Amino acid sequence: MKTIKMRTRRQIPQVGLGVYKSEPGPTTRNAVLAALEAGYRHIDTAMIYNNEPDVGEAIKASGVDRSEVFVTTKLWNDDHGYDNTLAAFDRSISQLGLDYVDLYLIHWPVPVLRLDTWRALERLTLDGRVRDIGVSNYLATHINEILEYAPVVPAVNQIELSPYLYRTRLDTIELCREIGIVVEAYSPLTKGRKLDDAVLAGIGNAHGKSAAQVLIRWAIQHDFVVLPKSVNPDRIAQNCAVFDFSLTDDEMTRLDSLDEGLVTGWDPADVA
Ligand SMILES: NC(=O)c1ccc[n+]([C@@H]2O[C@H](COP(=O)([O-])OP(=O)(O)OC[C@H]3O[C@@H](n4cnc5c(N)ncnc54)[C@H](OP(=O)(O)O)[C@@H]3O)[C@@H](O)[C@H]2O)c1
């Protein structure tokens, strides 16, 4: 699996399995096992997904060495504040059953408390149970606040991104690039909403690839980490079979121009 180097010099695998809305229990365990079998080395979970235990169990059951798998989890909105964050992290790592997580993210830029929360994440890196820390759903304004007040710069910013929500987010993407924050694309398949788009089918046909693979490849060629979710073993395998073709410059430009500000989840644009 291809990796990207973070500002901390550690590597992050470019395609990760997302497990949002992946049912706790066998569904998530089997999805993670199928992903590791297919060659994924990166799993993206969160406290609020309720499936941290399944992610940890599947990694152990897979036989793949822990050191080869990049595991991300996220702090939920109710747990902001310095002490609450430290306690929430203890719960997450114990649910995962792991000695450390590779990446711990603030899930959402909760007003007022988020700087104290960031300080707690900085603290967590000191005892080795968290390798890297970052943020999610942070737009340029939220990132600038961290740059102004905190000594540690996030390694990663995980935001919703697809060709249908790209130019709208360019200022955030460009700020991240400028200061070396890796951008992760969540809901890269638009939660399935645009998979029937004729533009994707046309480009996919030219390469013998599906619409989903075109969307994932688009994210890769923009140097994003990309986090497709599936619980179906065939689609899980398909979603990482994206390193044997390239989109042309013209195809990338056509995809970039599909932006319509499509937000499929929550929109941080109004968060002060
Ligand atoms: N930080 C945040 O606030 C945040 C928010 C949202 C998501 N995320 C992360 O990003 C990940 C992905 O986003 P998402 O779960 O919202 O949606 P997504 O990956 O854009 O789309 C998932 C949907 O596409 C289907 N699908 C997957 N592969 C397919 C393929 N090859 N062909 C056809 N359909 C396919 C899945 O169904 P099947 O499962 O049945 O295959 C599911 O319905 C999440 O799981 C999570 O890790 C983070």
The ligand as an SDF file (V2000), in Angstrom:
LIG
                    3D

 48 52  0  0  0  0  0  0  0  0999 V2000
  -14.5910   12.7640   10.3260 N   0  0  0  0  0  0  0  0  0  0  0  0
  -15.8670   12.7640   10.0030 C   0  0  0  0  0  0  0  0  0  0  0  0
  -16.6680   13.6030   10.4490 O   0  0  0  0  0  0  0  0  0  0  0  0
  -16.3710   11.7130    9.0520 C   0  0  0  0  0  0  0  0  0  0  0  0
  -17.6660   11.8190    8.5180 C   0  0  0  0  0  0  0  0  0  0  0  0
  -18.0780   10.8400    7.6130 C   0  0  0  0  0  0  0  0  0  0  0  0
  -17.2340    9.8060    7.2580 C   0  0  0  0  0  0  0  0  0  0  0  0
  -15.9700    9.7230    7.8300 N   0  0  0  0  0  0  0  0  0  0  0  0
  -15.0420    8.6080    7.4930 C   0  0  0  0  0  0  0  0  0  0  0  0
  -15.0210    8.3930    6.0760 O   0  0  0  0  0  0  0  0  0  0  0  0
  -15.4550    7.0590    5.7810 C   0  0  0  0  0  0  0  0  0  0  0  0
  -16.1870    6.9800    4.4680 C   0  0  0  0  0  0  0  0  0  0  0  0
  -17.2740    7.8710    4.4040 O   0  0  0  0  0  0  0  0  0  0  0  0
  -18.7970    7.3860    4.4250 P   0  0  0  0  0  0  0  0  0  0  0  0
  -18.9020    6.1440    5.2290 O   0  0  0  0  0  0  0  0  0  0  0  0
  -19.5970    8.5670    4.8240 O   0  0  0  0  0  0  0  0  0  0  0  0
  -19.1880    7.1060    2.9180 O   0  0  0  0  0  0  0  0  0  0  0  0
  -18.4930    6.6990    1.5050 P   0  0  0  0  0  0  0  0  0  0  0  0
  -17.2460    5.9500    1.7010 O   0  0  0  0  0  0  0  0  0  0  0  0
  -18.4720    7.9320    0.6700 O   0  0  0  0  0  0  0  0  0  0  0  0
  -19.6290    5.7580    0.9000 O   0  0  0  0  0  0  0  0  0  0  0  0
  -19.9820    4.5540    1.5100 C   0  0  0  0  0  0  0  0  0  0  0  0
  -21.1640    3.9580    0.7380 C   0  0  0  0  0  0  0  0  0  0  0  0
  -20.7410    3.5450   -0.5680 O   0  0  0  0  0  0  0  0  0  0  0  0
  -21.0030    2.1390   -0.7160 C   0  0  0  0  0  0  0  0  0  0  0  0
  -19.8610    1.6000   -1.4900 N   0  0  0  0  0  0  0  0  0  0  0  0
  -18.6020    1.4030   -1.0460 C   0  0  0  0  0  0  0  0  0  0  0  0
  -17.8030    0.9610   -2.0340 N   0  0  0  0  0  0  0  0  0  0  0  0
  -18.5740    0.8470   -3.1320 C   0  0  0  0  0  0  0  0  0  0  0  0
  -18.3170    0.4300   -4.4760 C   0  0  0  0  0  0  0  0  0  0  0  0
  -17.1060    0.0450   -4.8550 N   0  0  0  0  0  0  0  0  0  0  0  0
  -19.3560    0.4440   -5.3420 N   0  0  0  0  0  0  0  0  0  0  0  0
  -20.5960    0.8230   -4.9510 C   0  0  0  0  0  0  0  0  0  0  0  0
  -20.8920    1.2380   -3.7090 N   0  0  0  0  0  0  0  0  0  0  0  0
  -19.8850    1.2530   -2.7850 C   0  0  0  0  0  0  0  0  0  0  0  0
  -21.1080    1.5860    0.6690 C   0  0  0  0  0  0  0  0  0  0  0  0
  -21.9630    0.4620    0.7310 O   0  0  0  0  0  0  0  0  0  0  0  0
  -21.4570   -0.9930    1.2580 P   0  0  0  0  0  0  0  0  0  0  0  0
  -20.8850   -0.8110    2.6290 O   0  0  0  0  0  0  0  0  0  0  0  0
  -22.7000   -1.8090    1.2610 O   0  0  0  0  0  0  0  0  0  0  0  0
  -20.4380   -1.4530    0.2630 O   0  0  0  0  0  0  0  0  0  0  0  0
  -21.7380    2.7590    1.4290 C   0  0  0  0  0  0  0  0  0  0  0  0
  -23.1420    2.7840    1.2200 O   0  0  0  0  0  0  0  0  0  0  0  0
  -16.3260    6.7220    7.0130 C   0  0  0  0  0  0  0  0  0  0  0  0
  -16.5780    5.3430    7.1150 O   0  0  0  0  0  0  0  0  0  0  0  0
  -15.4920    7.3000    8.1180 C   0  0  0  0  0  0  0  0  0  0  0  0
  -14.4010    6.4650    8.4250 O   0  0  0  0  0  0  0  0  0  0  0  0
  -15.5370   10.6700    8.6940 C   0  0  0  0  0  0  0  0  0  0  0  0
  1  2  1  0
  2  3  2  0
  2  4  1  0
  4  5  1  0
  4 48  2  0
  5  6  2  0
  6  7  1  0
  7  8  2  0
  8  9  1  0
  8 48  1  0
  9 10  1  0
  9 46  1  0
 10 11  1  0
 11 12  1  0
 11 44  1  0
 12 13  1  0
 13 14  1  0
 14 15  2  0
 14 16  1  0
 14 17  1  0
 17 18  1  0
 18 19  2  0
 18 20  1  0
 18 21  1  0
 21 22  1  0
 22 23  1  0
 23 24  1  0
 23 42  1  0
 24 25  1  0
 25 26  1  0
 25 36  1  0
 26 27  1  0
 26 35  1  0
 27 28  2  0
 28 29  1  0
 29 30  1  0
 29 35  2  0
 30 31  1  0
 30 32  2  0
 32 33  1  0
 33 34  2  0
 34 35  1  0
 36 37  1  0
 36 42  1  0
 37 38  1  0
 38 39  2  0
 38 40  1  0
 38 41  1  0
 42 43  1  0
 44 45  1  0
 44 46  1  0
 46 47  1  0
M  CHG  2   8   1  16  -1
M  END
$$$$
